[in-house]
Amino acid sequence: MRSSLKYLLNEDHSVTPVPEGVAGLMLWAEKMETKNRIVAQDQVGNKWISTIFLGIDHGFDSPLLFETMVFEDDVAGDMWRYSTWDEAMEGHKAACAEVTSGLSRKQLEESKDIIESLIPPLSI
């Protein structure tokens, strides 16, 4: 069992469990009020894609501390969660590509393999 469900986002985008006690809780609450929790946000047509640091672990087996959500006309749609900042950045890019292309993530991944197989390797 993990010792903490609350985490802090560090300057280098790593995460640290919140220290026990009132001081730790107050530090966490203060950090959660900043815009430093935003990983990326993009407007694509009438859809808003937002990826943030949650600060609370939403996972069971491993921490899920970041989340991408797609909003359309202020209504939440698709949502994905990640363990690291880097995974969240990649997920945000994939969500933007999905919204732009109209294809699902699975279709985009399948298309990537097909397209890469058609492009000859560069010879230098």
C-alpha positions as CSV (number, residue, x, y, z in Angstrom):
1,M,0.0,0.0,0.0
2,R,1.3,3.5,-0.9
3,S,1.9,5.8,2.0
4,S,0.6,9.0,0.3
5,L,-2.3,9.8,-2.0
6,K,-1.3,13.5,-2.3
7,Y,1.7,14.6,-4.3
8,L,3.7,17.8,-5.1
9,L,4.9,18.7,-8.6
10,N,8.6,19.7,-8.5
11,E,10.3,22.3,-10.8
12,D,11.8,19.4,-12.9
13,H,8.3,17.9,-13.4
14,S,9.0,15.0,-11.1
15,V,6.6,14.3,-8.2
16,T,7.1,14.0,-4.5
17,P,4.7,12.5,-1.9
18,V,3.3,15.2,0.4
19,P,5.0,15.2,3.9
20,E,2.8,13.9,6.7
21,G,1.0,16.4,9.0
22,V,-0.7,19.7,8.8
23,A,2.3,21.5,7.4
24,G,2.5,19.1,4.5
25,L,-1.3,19.4,3.8
26,M,-1.0,23.2,3.9
27,L,2.0,23.1,1.4
28,W,0.0,20.8,-0.9
29,A,-3.1,23.1,-0.8
30,E,-1.0,26.1,-1.6
31,K,0.7,24.4,-4.5
32,M,-2.6,23.1,-5.9
33,E,-3.8,26.8,-6.3
34,T,-1.0,27.7,-8.8
35,K,-1.0,27.5,-12.6
36,N,2.2,25.5,-12.4
37,R,-0.1,22.4,-12.5
38,I,-0.9,23.0,-16.2
39,V,1.0,20.6,-18.5
40,A,-0.6,21.8,-21.7
41,Q,-3.8,23.4,-23.0
42,D,-5.0,23.7,-26.6
43,Q,-8.1,24.9,-28.5
44,V,-8.9,22.9,-31.6
45,G,-12.0,24.1,-33.3
46,N,-14.8,24.0,-30.7
47,K,-12.9,21.6,-28.5
48,W,-10.6,22.5,-25.6
49,I,-7.9,19.9,-24.6
50,S,-6.5,20.4,-21.1
51,T,-3.8,18.3,-19.4
52,I,-3.0,19.0,-15.8
53,F,-1.2,17.6,-12.7
54,L,-4.0,16.3,-10.4
55,G,-2.0,16.3,-7.2
56,I,-4.1,13.3,-5.9
57,D,-3.3,9.7,-6.9
58,H,-6.2,8.3,-9.0
59,G,-4.5,4.9,-9.6
60,F,-4.8,1.5,-8.0
61,D,-1.5,-0.3,-8.9
62,S,0.6,2.7,-9.8
63,P,0.1,6.4,-9.3
64,L,-2.0,8.2,-11.9
65,L,-1.3,11.9,-11.2
66,F,-1.9,13.7,-14.5
67,E,-5.0,13.9,-16.6
68,T,-6.0,15.0,-20.1
69,M,-9.6,15.9,-20.8
70,V,-11.3,17.0,-24.0
71,F,-14.2,19.5,-23.6
72,E,-16.7,20.4,-26.3
73,D,-19.1,23.3,-25.6
74,D,-18.1,23.2,-21.9
75,V,-19.0,19.5,-21.7
76,A,-16.3,17.0,-20.6
77,G,-15.7,14.2,-23.0
78,D,-12.8,11.8,-23.4
79,M,-10.3,11.6,-20.5
80,W,-7.0,9.8,-20.0
81,R,-4.7,9.6,-17.0
82,Y,-0.9,9.2,-16.7
83,S,1.8,8.6,-14.1
84,T,4.5,11.0,-15.3
85,W,4.7,14.5,-16.9
86,D,6.3,13.0,-20.0
87,E,3.5,10.5,-20.5
88,A,1.0,13.4,-20.0
89,M,2.7,15.5,-22.7
90,E,2.6,12.6,-25.1
91,G,-1.0,11.9,-24.2
92,H,-1.9,15.6,-24.7
93,K,-0.3,15.6,-28.2
94,A,-2.2,12.4,-29.0
95,A,-5.5,13.9,-27.9
96,C,-4.9,17.0,-30.0
97,A,-4.1,14.8,-33.0
98,E,-7.2,12.7,-32.4
99,V,-9.4,15.8,-32.3
100,T,-7.8,17.3,-35.4
101,S,-7.9,14.2,-37.5
102,G,-11.2,12.8,-36.3
103,L,-9.5,9.4,-35.8
104,S,-9.4,7.4,-32.5
105,R,-6.0,6.9,-30.8
106,K,-6.1,3.3,-32.0
107,Q,-6.7,4.3,-35.6
108,L,-3.9,6.9,-35.3
109,E,-1.5,4.3,-34.0
110,E,-2.4,1.8,-36.7
111,S,-2.1,4.5,-39.4
112,K,1.4,5.5,-38.1
113,D,2.7,2.0,-38.6
114,I,1.2,1.9,-42.2
115,I,2.6,5.3,-43.1
116,E,6.0,4.5,-41.7
117,S,6.1,1.3,-43.7
118,L,5.5,3.3,-46.9
119,I,8.2,5.9,-46.4
120,P,11.6,4.6,-47.5
121,P,14.4,5.1,-44.9
122,L,16.8,8.0,-45.5
123,S,20.2,7.1,-46.8
124,I,22.9,9.5,-45.7
